[in-house]
Amino acid sequence: MWIFLTDSFLSVVDKGDPTGNTLLVRARRHGDIERVFTEAKGIEGAGTDYRYRSRIPRDQVANAIAESVRNINYGNFKNQVAENDRHDVYFEVWRAMNRFQESPRRK
């Protein structure tokens, strides 16, 4: 699952925990994991294409994302992204998804 927050981009997957109790939270930028999960430590360089990762209890991930949803207080997501470079990247994702929306569905 990709999660775009105004100050963090995360990828959350169920990978490598046979108990299923934790999720692997990955980020491309230093600090994105810690902004959402203040007790977590993003480990650098311990994986593939995502530079940072942390194993976090599944319930903690669910609660943090639910809290982010409860705290939405804006009418336009992109306008709330303060970092210029993050805003530009998010805008590119928005543009790609807009093109996807307008393209005919292929079977």
N, CA, C and O atoms as CSV, one atom per row, in Angstrom:
chain,resi,resn,atom,element,x,y,z
A,1,MET,N,N,0.846,-1.166,0.000
A,1,MET,CA,C,0.000,0.000,0.000
A,1,MET,C,C,0.893,1.230,0.000
A,1,MET,O,O,1.803,1.353,0.819
A,2,TRP,N,N,0.626,2.118,-0.908
A,2,TRP,CA,C,1.318,3.405,-0.899
A,2,TRP,C,C,0.472,4.393,-0.114
A,2,TRP,O,O,-0.747,4.452,-0.275
A,3,ILE,N,N,1.127,5.159,0.729
A,3,ILE,CA,C,0.441,6.160,1.547
A,3,ILE,C,C,1.139,7.498,1.348
A,3,ILE,O,O,2.313,7.661,1.679
A,4,PHE,N,N,0.400,8.440,0.805
A,4,PHE,CA,C,0.909,9.792,0.598
A,4,PHE,C,C,0.320,10.683,1.691
A,4,PHE,O,O,-0.892,10.894,1.742
A,5,LEU,N,N,1.171,11.198,2.553
A,5,LEU,CA,C,0.771,12.164,3.567
A,5,LEU,C,C,1.421,13.494,3.215
A,5,LEU,O,O,2.343,13.532,2.399
A,6,THR,N,N,0.969,14.557,3.801
A,6,THR,CA,C,1.508,15.865,3.436
A,6,THR,C,C,3.000,15.980,3.731
A,6,THR,O,O,3.688,16.793,3.113
A,7,ASP,N,N,3.509,15.178,4.664
A,7,ASP,CA,C,4.923,15.263,5.025
A,7,ASP,C,C,5.666,13.932,4.944
A,7,ASP,O,O,6.812,13.837,5.384
A,8,SER,N,N,5.030,12.910,4.391
A,8,SER,CA,C,5.652,11.587,4.325
A,8,SER,C,C,5.056,10.768,3.187
A,8,SER,O,O,3.863,10.855,2.896
A,9,PHE,N,N,5.893,9.986,2.563
A,9,PHE,CA,C,5.441,8.975,1.609
A,9,PHE,C,C,5.919,7.633,2.123
A,9,PHE,O,O,7.109,7.447,2.378
A,10,LEU,N,N,4.988,6.687,2.277
A,10,LEU,CA,C,5.311,5.378,2.822
A,10,LEU,C,C,4.810,4.272,1.908
A,10,LEU,O,O,3.808,4.427,1.210
A,11,SER,N,N,5.514,3.170,1.925
A,11,SER,CA,C,5.057,1.938,1.305
A,11,SER,C,C,4.946,0.915,2.426
A,11,SER,O,O,5.904,0.693,3.166
A,12,VAL,N,N,3.783,0.297,2.552
A,12,VAL,CA,C,3.553,-0.660,3.638
A,12,VAL,C,C,3.233,-2.017,3.020
A,12,VAL,O,O,2.329,-2.139,2.193
A,13,VAL,N,N,3.985,-3.027,3.431
A,13,VAL,CA,C,3.788,-4.379,2.909
A,13,VAL,C,C,3.885,-5.405,4.038
A,13,VAL,O,O,4.459,-5.145,5.096
A,14,ASP,N,N,3.314,-6.562,3.781
A,14,ASP,CA,C,3.411,-7.702,4.692
A,14,ASP,C,C,4.494,-8.600,4.115
A,14,ASP,O,O,4.251,-9.372,3.187
A,15,LYS,N,N,5.677,-8.490,4.670
A,15,LYS,CA,C,6.817,-9.183,4.065
A,15,LYS,C,C,7.804,-9.637,5.135
A,15,LYS,O,O,8.337,-8.823,5.889
A,16,GLY,N,N,8.033,-10.913,5.189
A,16,GLY,CA,C,9.113,-11.437,6.012
A,16,GLY,C,C,8.809,-11.683,7.473
A,16,GLY,O,O,9.722,-12.008,8.233
A,17,ASP,N,N,7.552,-11.539,7.902
A,17,ASP,CA,C,7.218,-11.846,9.299
A,17,ASP,C,C,6.254,-13.025,9.301
A,17,ASP,O,O,5.070,-12.859,9.008
A,18,PRO,N,N,6.755,-14.223,9.631
A,18,PRO,CA,C,5.890,-15.403,9.582
A,18,PRO,C,C,4.713,-15.336,10.560
A,18,PRO,O,O,3.711,-16.022,10.361
A,19,THR,N,N,4.820,-14.523,11.609
A,19,THR,CA,C,3.713,-14.403,12.563
A,19,THR,C,C,2.611,-13.480,12.041
A,19,THR,O,O,1.467,-13.558,12.488
A,20,GLY,N,N,2.961,-12.606,11.093
A,20,GLY,CA,C,1.974,-11.657,10.571
A,20,GLY,C,C,1.675,-10.512,11.518
A,20,GLY,O,O,0.747,-9.739,11.279
A,21,ASN,N,N,2.452,-10.388,12.598
A,21,ASN,CA,C,2.191,-9.353,13.600
A,21,ASN,C,C,2.765,-7.994,13.249
A,21,ASN,O,O,2.352,-6.978,13.808
A,22,THR,N,N,3.724,-7.971,12.319
A,22,THR,CA,C,4.328,-6.691,11.950
A,22,THR,C,C,4.207,-6.477,10.442
A,22,THR,O,O,4.037,-7.416,9.664
A,23,LEU,N,N,4.302,-5.220,10.068
A,23,LEU,CA,C,4.347,-4.841,8.662
A,23,LEU,C,C,5.678,-4.166,8.393
A,23,LEU,O,O,6.285,-3.582,9.290
A,24,LEU,N,N,6.121,-4.251,7.161
A,24,LEU,CA,C,7.343,-3.580,6.764
A,24,LEU,C,C,6.947,-2.228,6.182
A,24,LEU,O,O,6.273,-2.153,5.154
A,25,VAL,N,N,7.374,-1.168,6.852
A,25,VAL,CA,C,7.097,0.195,6.403
A,25,VAL,C,C,8.368,0.709,5.752
A,25,VAL,O,O,9.443,0.688,6.350
A,26,ARG,N,N,8.226,1.174,4.506
A,26,ARG,CA,C,9.402,1.613,3.749
A,26,ARG,C,C,9.224,3.064,3.325
A,26,ARG,O,O,8.101,3.540,3.159
A,27,ALA,N,N,10.323,3.747,3.156
A,27,ALA,CA,C,10.298,5.150,2.738
A,27,ALA,C,C,11.486,5.422,1.837
A,27,ALA,O,O,12.488,4.707,1.866
A,28,ARG,N,N,11.359,6.450,1.052
A,28,ARG,CA,C,12.441,6.851,0.156
A,28,ARG,C,C,13.248,8.018,0.723
A,28,ARG,O,O,14.367,8.275,0.278
A,29,ARG,N,N,12.691,8.711,1.686
A,29,ARG,CA,C,13.345,9.894,2.226
A,29,ARG,C,C,13.546,9.744,3.731
A,29,ARG,O,O,12.671,9.265,4.451
A,30,HIS,N,N,14.714,10.165,4.179
A,30,HIS,CA,C,15.042,10.141,5.610
A,30,HIS,C,C,13.999,10.926,6.402
A,30,HIS,O,O,13.651,12.050,6.040
A,31,GLY,N,N,13.509,10.334,7.474
A,31,GLY,CA,C,12.588,11.002,8.388
A,31,GLY,C,C,11.122,10.731,8.121
A,31,GLY,O,O,10.291,10.984,8.993
A,32,ASP,N,N,10.775,10.226,6.944
A,32,ASP,CA,C,9.358,10.005,6.643
A,32,ASP,C,C,8.743,8.969,7.581
A,32,ASP,O,O,7.622,9.162,8.052
A,33,ILE,N,N,9.442,7.888,7.860
A,33,ILE,CA,C,8.911,6.865,8.771
A,33,ILE,C,C,8.755,7.437,10.170
A,33,ILE,O,O,7.722,7.247,10.811
A,34,GLU,N,N,9.776,8.134,10.641
A,34,GLU,CA,C,9.769,8.654,12.012
A,34,GLU,C,C,8.719,9.745,12.224
A,34,GLU,O,O,8.233,9.917,13.342
A,35,ARG,N,N,8.363,10.484,11.170
A,35,ARG,CA,C,7.317,11.502,11.326
A,35,ARG,C,C,5.960,10.878,11.624
A,35,ARG,O,O,5.141,11.470,12.327
A,36,VAL,N,N,5.724,9.694,11.096
A,36,VAL,CA,C,4.439,9.019,11.302
A,36,VAL,C,C,4.503,8.089,12.511
A,36,VAL,O,O,3.539,7.980,13.269
A,37,PHE,N,N,5.625,7.431,12.683
A,37,PHE,CA,C,5.813,6.468,13.772
A,37,PHE,C,C,6.975,6.964,14.630
A,37,PHE,O,O,8.125,6.582,14.411
A,38,THR,N,N,6.671,7.810,15.596
A,38,THR,CA,C,7.702,8.529,16.340
A,38,THR,C,C,8.655,7.605,17.105
A,38,THR,O,O,9.791,7.988,17.384
A,39,GLU,N,N,8.210,6.413,17.439
A,39,GLU,CA,C,9.071,5.488,18.179
A,39,GLU,C,C,9.899,4.592,17.265
A,39,GLU,O,O,10.761,3.852,17.738
A,40,ALA,N,N,9.647,4.651,15.971
A,40,ALA,CA,C,10.345,3.783,15.023
A,40,ALA,C,C,11.686,4.390,14.634
A,40,ALA,O,O,11.917,5.590,14.778
A,41,LYS,N,N,12.547,3.535,14.144
A,41,LYS,CA,C,13.838,3.970,13.600
A,41,LYS,C,C,13.935,3.405,12.199
A,41,LYS,O,O,13.942,2.189,12.007
A,42,GLY,N,N,14.010,4.295,11.220
A,42,GLY,CA,C,14.193,3.857,9.841
A,42,GLY,C,C,15.613,3.368,9.649
A,42,GLY,O,O,16.567,4.099,9.918
A,43,ILE,N,N,15.760,2.149,9.191
A,43,ILE,CA,C,17.079,1.579,8.942
A,43,ILE,C,C,17.437,1.854,7.492
A,43,ILE,O,O,16.667,1.541,6.584
A,44,GLU,N,N,18.599,2.437,7.280
A,44,GLU,CA,C,19.012,2.809,5.927
A,44,GLU,C,C,19.759,1.670,5.254
A,44,GLU,O,O,20.606,1.012,5.858
A,45,GLY,N,N,19.422,1.452,3.977
A,45,GLY,CA,C,20.175,0.533,3.146
A,45,GLY,C,C,19.993,-0.939,3.448
A,45,GLY,O,O,20.853,-1.743,3.089
A,46,ALA,N,N,18.910,-1.318,4.090
A,46,ALA,CA,C,18.718,-2.717,4.471
A,46,ALA,C,C,17.780,-3.451,3.521
A,46,ALA,O,O,17.241,-4.501,3.870
A,47,GLY,N,N,17.582,-2.905,2.325
A,47,GLY,CA,C,16.632,-3.556,1.433
A,47,GLY,C,C,16.938,-3.306,-0.018
A,47,GLY,O,O,18.096,-3.168,-0.413
A,48,THR,N,N,15.892,-3.249,-0.804
A,48,THR,CA,C,16.050,-3.126,-2.250
A,48,THR,C,C,15.942,-1.664,-2.673
A,48,THR,O,O,16.849,-0.877,-2.399
A,49,ASP,N,N,14.859,-1.291,-3.327
A,49,ASP,CA,C,14.785,0.054,-3.901
A,49,ASP,C,C,14.382,1.139,-2.903
A,49,ASP,O,O,14.615,2.318,-3.170
A,50,TYR,N,N,13.792,0.786,-1.773
A,50,TYR,CA,C,13.463,1.790,-0.754
A,50,TYR,C,C,14.666,1.951,0.167
A,50,TYR,O,O,15.160,0.962,0.709
A,51,ARG,N,N,15.140,3.162,0.352
A,51,ARG,CA,C,16.355,3.396,1.130
A,51,ARG,C,C,16.154,3.136,2.622
A,51,ARG,O,O,17.078,2.687,3.302
A,52,TYR,N,N,14.943,3.416,3.141
A,52,TYR,CA,C,14.692,3.291,4.581
A,52,TYR,C,C,13.568,2.304,4.828
A,52,TYR,O,O,12.637,2.190,4.031
A,53,ARG,N,N,13.663,1.599,5.933
A,53,ARG,CA,C,12.622,0.628,6.281
A,53,ARG,C,C,12.599,0.406,7.782
A,53,ARG,O,O,13.589,0.612,8.483
A,54,SER,N,N,11.434,-0.021,8.250
A,54,SER,CA,C,11.276,-0.332,9.666
A,54,SER,C,C,10.143,-1.341,9.811
A,54,SER,O,O,9.121,-1.235,9.133
A,55,ARG,N,N,10.322,-2.303,10.679
A,55,ARG,CA,C,9.276,-3.283,10.957
A,55,ARG,C,C,8.461,-2.738,12.130
A,55,ARG,O,O,9.003,-2.458,13.200
A,56,ILE,N,N,7.147,-2.591,11.914
A,56,ILE,CA,C,6.276,-1.935,12.893
A,56,ILE,C,C,5.063,-2.822,13.138
A,56,ILE,O,O,4.522,-3.402,12.196
A,57,PRO,N,N,4.623,-2.938,14.407
A,57,PRO,CA,C,3.438,-3.754,14.690
A,57,PRO,C,C,2.240,-3.326,13.823
A,57,PRO,O,O,1.968,-2.138,13.650
A,58,ARG,N,N,1.550,-4.314,13.295
A,58,ARG,CA,C,0.419,-4.101,12.392
A,58,ARG,C,C,-0.620,-3.152,12.997
A,58,ARG,O,O,-1.092,-2.246,12.311
A,59,ASP,N,N,-0.980,-3.342,14.254
A,59,ASP,CA,C,-1.971,-2.470,14.901
A,59,ASP,C,C,-1.485,-1.030,14.985
A,59,ASP,O,O,-2.275,-0.098,14.836
A,60,GLN,N,N,-0.197,-0.844,15.223
A,60,GLN,CA,C,0.364,0.508,15.302
A,60,GLN,C,C,0.282,1.197,13.940
A,60,GLN,O,O,-0.013,2.390,13.865
A,61,VAL,N,N,0.541,0.457,12.872
A,61,VAL,CA,C,0.423,1.022,11.528
A,61,VAL,C,C,-1.026,1.431,11.273
A,61,VAL,O,O,-1.292,2.543,10.818
A,62,ALA,N,N,-1.952,0.535,11.565
A,62,ALA,CA,C,-3.374,0.827,11.341
A,62,ALA,C,C,-3.830,2.035,12.144
A,62,ALA,O,O,-4.558,2.885,11.631
A,63,ASN,N,N,-3.412,2.115,13.387
A,63,ASN,CA,C,-3.820,3.242,14.235
A,63,ASN,C,C,-3.244,4.564,13.748
A,63,ASN,O,O,-3.938,5.581,13.756
A,64,ALA,N,N,-1.992,4.562,13.327
A,64,ALA,CA,C,-1.363,5.799,12.852
A,64,ALA,C,C,-2.028,6.301,11.575
A,64,ALA,O,O,-2.248,7.503,11.424
A,65,ILE,N,N,-2.346,5.402,10.664
A,65,ILE,CA,C,-2.994,5.814,9.413
A,65,ILE,C,C,-4.415,6.276,9.697
A,65,ILE,O,O,-4.873,7.256,9.110
A,66,ALA,N,N,-5.111,5.594,10.578
A,66,ALA,CA,C,-6.467,6.025,10.958
A,66,ALA,C,C,-6.427,7.416,11.593
A,66,ALA,O,O,-7.303,8.240,11.329
A,67,GLU,N,N,-5.434,7.678,12.415
A,67,GLU,CA,C,-5.301,8.992,13.045
A,67,GLU,C,C,-5.034,10.071,11.991
A,67,GLU,O,O,-5.549,11.184,12.096
A,68,SER,N,N,-4.237,9.744,10.986
A,68,SER,CA,C,-3.998,10.697,9.899
A,68,SER,C,C,-5.306,11.041,9.186
A,68,SER,O,O,-5.542,12.196,8.833
A,69,VAL,N,N,-6.140,10.047,8.982
A,69,VAL,CA,C,-7.439,10.292,8.343
A,69,VAL,C,C,-8.320,11.159,9.243
A,69,VAL,O,O,-8.964,12.093,8.767
A,70,ARG,N,N,-8.348,10.856,10.525
A,70,ARG,CA,C,-9.175,11.649,11.462
A,70,ARG,C,C,-8.729,13.111,11.519
A,70,ARG,O,O,-9.539,13.996,11.797
A,71,ASN,N,N,-7.453,13.367,11.259
A,71,ASN,CA,C,-6.917,14.724,11.373
A,71,ASN,C,C,-6.960,15.531,10.083
A,71,ASN,O,O,-6.440,16.646,10.047
A,72,ILE,N,N,-7.562,15.005,9.030
A,72,ILE,CA,C,-7.663,15.775,7.783
A,72,ILE,C,C,-8.505,17.019,8.051
A,72,ILE,O,O,-9.631,16.930,8.541
A,73,ASN,N,N,-7.935,18.185,7.718
A,73,ASN,CA,C,-8.643,19.455,7.936
A,73,ASN,C,C,-8.417,20.410,6.764
A,73,ASN,O,O,-8.316,21.622,6.953
A,74,TYR,N,N,-8.340,19.862,5.566
A,74,TYR,CA,C,-8.068,20.669,4.387
A,74,TYR,C,C,-8.963,20.199,3.240
A,74,TYR,O,O,-9.451,19.070,3.226
A,75,GLY,N,N,-9.159,21.101,2.285
A,75,GLY,CA,C,-9.975,20.787,1.124
A,75,GLY,C,C,-9.164,20.426,-0.107
A,75,GLY,O,O,-9.727,19.979,-1.107
A,76,ASN,N,N,-7.832,20.614,-0.054
A,76,ASN,CA,C,-6.976,20.300,-1.186
A,76,ASN,C,C,-5.654,19.754,-0.650
A,76,ASN,O,O,-4.877,20.478,-0.027
A,77,PHE,N,N,-5.414,18.479,-0.900
A,77,PHE,CA,C,-4.229,17.809,-0.371
A,77,PHE,C,C,-2.940,18.452,-0.866
A,77,PHE,O,O,-2.061,18.779,-0.068
A,78,LYS,N,N,-2.824,18.633,-2.177
A,78,LYS,CA,C,-1.562,19.134,-2.746
A,78,LYS,C,C,-1.172,20.491,-2.159
A,78,LYS,O,O,0.013,20.771,-1.979
A,79,ASN,N,N,-2.156,21.328,-1.862
A,79,ASN,CA,C,-1.861,22.655,-1.309
A,79,ASN,C,C,-1.316,22.589,0.121
A,79,ASN,O,O,-0.797,23.585,0.625
A,80,GLN,N,N,-1.423,21.453,0.766
A,80,GLN,CA,C,-0.942,21.307,2.144
A,80,GLN,C,C,0.487,20.782,2.226
A,80,GLN,O,O,1.069,20.728,3.309
A,81,VAL,N,N,1.052,20.397,1.087
A,81,VAL,CA,C,2.406,19.841,1.078
A,81,VAL,C,C,3.393,21.002,1.090
A,81,VAL,O,O,3.501,21.744,0.114
A,82,ALA,N,N,4.109,21.155,2.198
A,82,ALA,CA,C,4.966,22.328,2.400
A,82,ALA,C,C,6.300,22.243,1.658
A,82,ALA,O,O,6.788,23.257,1.159
A,83,GLU,N,N,6.889,21.066,1.578
A,83,GLU,CA,C,8.189,20.919,0.919
A,83,GLU,C,C,8.002,21.029,-0.595
A,83,GLU,O,O,7.229,20.274,-1.184
A,84,ASN,N,N,8.703,21.960,-1.214
A,84,ASN,CA,C,8.537,22.183,-2.654
A,84,ASN,C,C,8.855,20.947,-3.483
A,84,ASN,O,O,8.105,20.612,-4.400
A,85,ASP,N,N,9.954,20.263,-3.178
A,85,ASP,CA,C,10.303,19.095,-3.987
A,85,ASP,C,C,9.311,17.952,-3.789
A,85,ASP,O,O,9.008,17.226,-4.736
A,86,ARG,N,N,8.804,17.788,-2.572
A,86,ARG,CA,C,7.789,16.757,-2.319
A,86,ARG,C,C,6.506,17.120,-3.077
A,86,ARG,O,O,5.884,16.261,-3.703
A,87,HIS,N,N,6.118,18.395,-3.017
A,87,HIS,CA,C,4.932,18.838,-3.741
A,87,HIS,C,C,5.057,18.529,-5.229
A,87,HIS,O,O,4.110,18.044,-5.848
A,88,ASP,N,N,6.229,18.812,-5.803
A,88,ASP,CA,C,6.436,18.585,-7.227
A,88,ASP,C,C,6.317,17.100,-7.580
A,88,ASP,O,O,5.729,16.751,-8.604
A,89,VAL,N,N,6.865,16.240,-6.750
A,89,VAL,CA,C,6.771,14.804,-6.993
A,89,VAL,C,C,5.323,14.343,-6.862
A,89,VAL,O,O,4.840,13.585,-7.704
A,90,TYR,N,N,4.630,14.785,-5.829
A,90,TYR,CA,C,3.226,14.413,-5.657
A,90,TYR,C,C,2.391,14.897,-6.839
A,90,TYR,O,O,1.476,14.203,-7.282
A,91,PHE,N,N,2.707,16.090,-7.351
A,91,PHE,CA,C,1.978,16.610,-8.499
A,91,PHE,C,C,2.192,15.720,-9.719
A,91,PHE,O,O,1.268,15.508,-10.505
A,92,GLU,N,N,3.407,15.201,-9.877
A,92,GLU,CA,C,3.668,14.287,-10.989
A,92,GLU,C,C,2.839,13.011,-10.855
A,92,GLU,O,O,2.340,12.486,-11.851
A,93,VAL,N,N,2.693,12.515,-9.636
A,93,VAL,CA,C,1.844,11.339,-9.407
A,93,VAL,C,C,0.395,11.699,-9.744
A,93,VAL,O,O,-0.304,10.919,-10.391
A,94,TRP,N,N,-0.054,12.872,-9.310
A,94,TRP,CA,C,-1.419,13.322,-9.615
A,94,TRP,C,C,-1.625,13.371,-11.129
A,94,TRP,O,O,-2.652,12.918,-11.636
A,95,ARG,N,N,-0.648,13.922,-11.845
A,95,ARG,CA,C,-0.765,14.014,-13.311
A,95,ARG,C,C,-0.824,12.632,-13.952
A,95,ARG,O,O,-1.623,12.402,-14.859
A,96,ALA,N,N,0.010,11.719,-13.490
A,96,ALA,CA,C,0.002,10.355,-14.035
A,96,ALA,C,C,-1.348,9.687,-13.796
A,96,ALA,O,O,-1.879,9.025,-14.688
A,97,MET,N,N,-1.900,9.854,-12.612
A,97,MET,CA,C,-3.198,9.246,-12.308
A,97,MET,C,C,-4.326,9.925,-13.080
A,97,MET,O,O,-5.311,9.276,-13.431
A,98,ASN,N,N,-4.195,11.214,-13.345
A,98,ASN,CA,C,-5.188,11.910,-14.161
A,98,ASN,C,C,-5.171,11.353,-15.584
A,98,ASN,O,O,-6.226,11.133,-16.179
A,99,ARG,N,N,-3.975,11.126,-16.130
A,99,ARG,CA,C,-3.872,10.517,-17.460
A,99,ARG,C,C,-4.466,9.117,-17.451
A,99,ARG,O,O,-5.159,8.729,-18.392
A,100,PHE,N,N,-4.205,8.367,-16.409
A,100,PHE,CA,C,-4.737,7.012,-16.267
A,100,PHE,C,C,-6.261,7.036,-16.246
A,100,PHE,O,O,-6.913,6.200,-16.870
A,101,GLN,N,N,-6.813,7.990,-15.531
A,101,GLN,CA,C,-8.270,8.147,-15.441
A,101,GLN,C,C,-8.884,8.393,-16.820
A,101,GLN,O,O,-9.960,7.881,-17.130
A,102,GLU,N,N,-8.197,9.171,-17.632
A,102,GLU,CA,C,-8.726,9.552,-18.941
A,102,GLU,C,C,-8.458,8.520,-20.031
A,102,GLU,O,O,-9.047,8.596,-21.109
A,103,SER,N,N,-7.572,7.552,-19.766
A,103,SER,CA,C,-7.255,6.564,-20.802
A,103,SER,C,C,-8.329,5.476,-20.825
A,103,SER,O,O,-8.922,5.156,-19.795
A,104,PRO,N,N,-8.574,4.911,-22.013
A,104,PRO,CA,C,-9.563,3.839,-22.090
A,104,PRO,C,C,-9.084,2.616,-21.302
A,104,PRO,O,O,-7.895,2.298,-21.273
A,105,ARG,N,N,-10.024,1.961,-20.681
A,105,ARG,CA,C,-9.677,0.772,-19.887
A,105,ARG,C,C,-9.341,-0.383,-20.822
A,105,ARG,O,O,-10.084,-0.696,-21.752
A,106,ARG,N,N,-8.208,-1.000,-20.548
A,106,ARG,CA,C,-7.792,-2.170,-21.329
A,106,ARG,C,C,-8.110,-3.418,-20.558
A,106,ARG,O,O,-7.985,-3.456,-19.334
A,107,LYS,N,N,-8.525,-4.447,-21.277
A,107,LYS,CA,C,-8.850,-5.718,-20.613
A,107,LYS,C,C,-7.707,-6.678,-20.695
A,107,LYS,O,O,-7.803,-7.797,-20.190
